[in-house]
């Protein structure tokens, strides 16, 4: 069948010309511009933040991937590996320069626009340096609220973009995706999951603006610049290094050494979640931890889902010996409990260069991807087997379509929904596993001083019952909230794909949150 | 295909699975940046000591040539499969690995036993209850518990629970409840749970057999000690059981065979036991079996927090050592447990649900 006849049949059936998306927009530009202009504004006001996150992630991936390539090729030819290393330096240099440049650009909801760090000029005097002279707590709350509102609205606007496309520019009047989206938007539990996910993604992206102070100033280099504060003993405004102020703001479980949630320390610094045992701000710490957690789990679940999708389609399409080989490999991977393998690898490679990419997160992401795909594969293999027996696959085969094209065009769209369900549920396990490693410490997990949720829990271990209860409790509650949200999202997508099946149990134990 | 053949086939398939796991661990430990000689001898070792140790560890031949990796690999595998685990490097130098493992086993078995049992006896009834009372407030309450249990990290729950039980916490009373016990550490009663009675004394051959009789008071004390840790370790499985149990009941309660049984006039109680309950177990089976998987990994964390001297704790210490013989031996044991559990699960499937054909479960 030639290209032209197939096109004319299509036109006959749909009574439409096949126009490119660009032409369709050019024919009716109004709805597009009504959506695109606000979208551009939304992106522009926070562009440096997004660009910074993108450059940071690219940087880590480039270092990690070229490093692995280098190690692999170095076994064969040292000349080629030198070339790779040169390329790595060049690319990373460019990325770092670009990252440094966008870092200097202003954003709308930055701490410079709505500052919350200031000092009092007298015992009960007005605040200097904060937004409109507000108390730091209110200035911080205002900024945090604005950022969350902005993020939620931006997320809605992106969704709205899809609606505009559907209503004005899509050729088909209806596709199965419409039903899934409609079902999901009537699913309260699923919507709760989406909300939680957006909340934590916001923390990951806008973390440095959300905290009452920054990771750099409070945690990574607390002795580089002094801050002003009102000294009650002398009655004057003094200067102090954040590091020294931290030293006197420790939460150590006794009444005199404790800075609890929603309170100020002696240096006029507001701590929404209180301070850690070393006097650092827990909320800032959690925001820093959110970023590394979300990056590692996104890399891990993305890798795992990719492997699982390819393998499940191979299993279903070729079956027989290919299926058996994949099954044995999957069982082999699963035969070592995941946490043990993680502990093993991250302990052995603690001082190796690969253990330092992304503060240890890159290696962990690889291991998580490597240990998670068997569960996803098991869960998606069933649907893939089903679709492989459909008539349209047979038809495509008999037309001589390439296996690769059949899998991509005819099988993948069918399994992608199931993949999303189980990926969403498995991410909870990854997040818990990551926190568990950081909790164990001893060189495992994310390397200090980069914040990690598990480390905060481990710090507060001895102070659970006492005034410093917040150190262990709050980070744990945040993990519970995020994991519950991801499970809810998985439930929601599953019900949306297949409202009839009230939740099939198969493969769900794989998604179990716990284990860590 | 009959069951015997199927079992043989499963066992044959288990060999590459086990080899995969063990080979992976071998490669990580032997190709990774671990310096065994430096770990064992420290920095002040003489070159002669180093040479001797290298020969002893099968890194070089006595003539100074390095031993190729595949040769080391074959030797390590051979030793593992013939149960020659060797001596510990750093955790307790010169102690046979097998002694260390046997010494740590009771605590972990005790912990695992109760965490599985508690999860089963709380999780499944709660799930079935929620399913039978679907969409009532009681259901929401039970399912809500399930949802939160699933999402709670074991180590965090352990930290909070251990913190509440220690002095000054809200659960302070637990320590002196009925009998005073510790809640952290490993009590001695653990070695005193059973008394062995040699009832066949004087009869040849049978003499060696002894019947273990549980000692009730040490058992009670040990149970009270392990309860918080077992609750934590079983928590995520408990959540899964509530959830899967609920959906399983909902699915089978609306099925045609239940309608048939109702129309025949079978009593409600009998329907629940014979028709609903039995079919609800099928989807629960992988969850119950999955508990073992969660248990082995989870025991590292829970034993760490509660200070229990078990296998999980031993594994953690051996990896930090690094104590390669001990790590390999423990991985070997864990892999065997995991593979066995998988085979048992597949066999149980074919018994519980004959519709699942033996070919399908491959």
Interface residues (C-beta under 8 A of the other chain):
Chain A: X324 X327 X328 X329 X331 X332 X333 X334 X335 X336 X337 X338 X339 X340 X341 X343 X344 X345 X347 X348 X349 X351 X352 X428 X432 X435 X436 X439 X440 X442 X454 X457 X458 X460 X461 X462 X463 X464 X465 X466 X472 X473 X475 X476 X479 X480 X481 X483 X484 X487 X502 X503 X504 X505 X506 X508 X509 X510 X512 X513 X514 X515 X516
Chain B: X13 X16 X17 X18 X19 X20 X21 X24 X25 X28 X29 X32 X33 X34 X147 X148 X149 X150 X151 X152 X153 X154 X155 X156 X157 X159 X160 X162 X163 X164 X166 X167 X168 X169 X170 X172 X235 X236 X237 X239 X240 X243 X244 X247 X248 X250 X251 X283 X284 X286 X287 X290 X293 X294 X296 X297 X298 X300 X301 X304 X305 X315 X316 X319 X320 X322 X327 X331 X334 X335 X338 X339 X342 X362
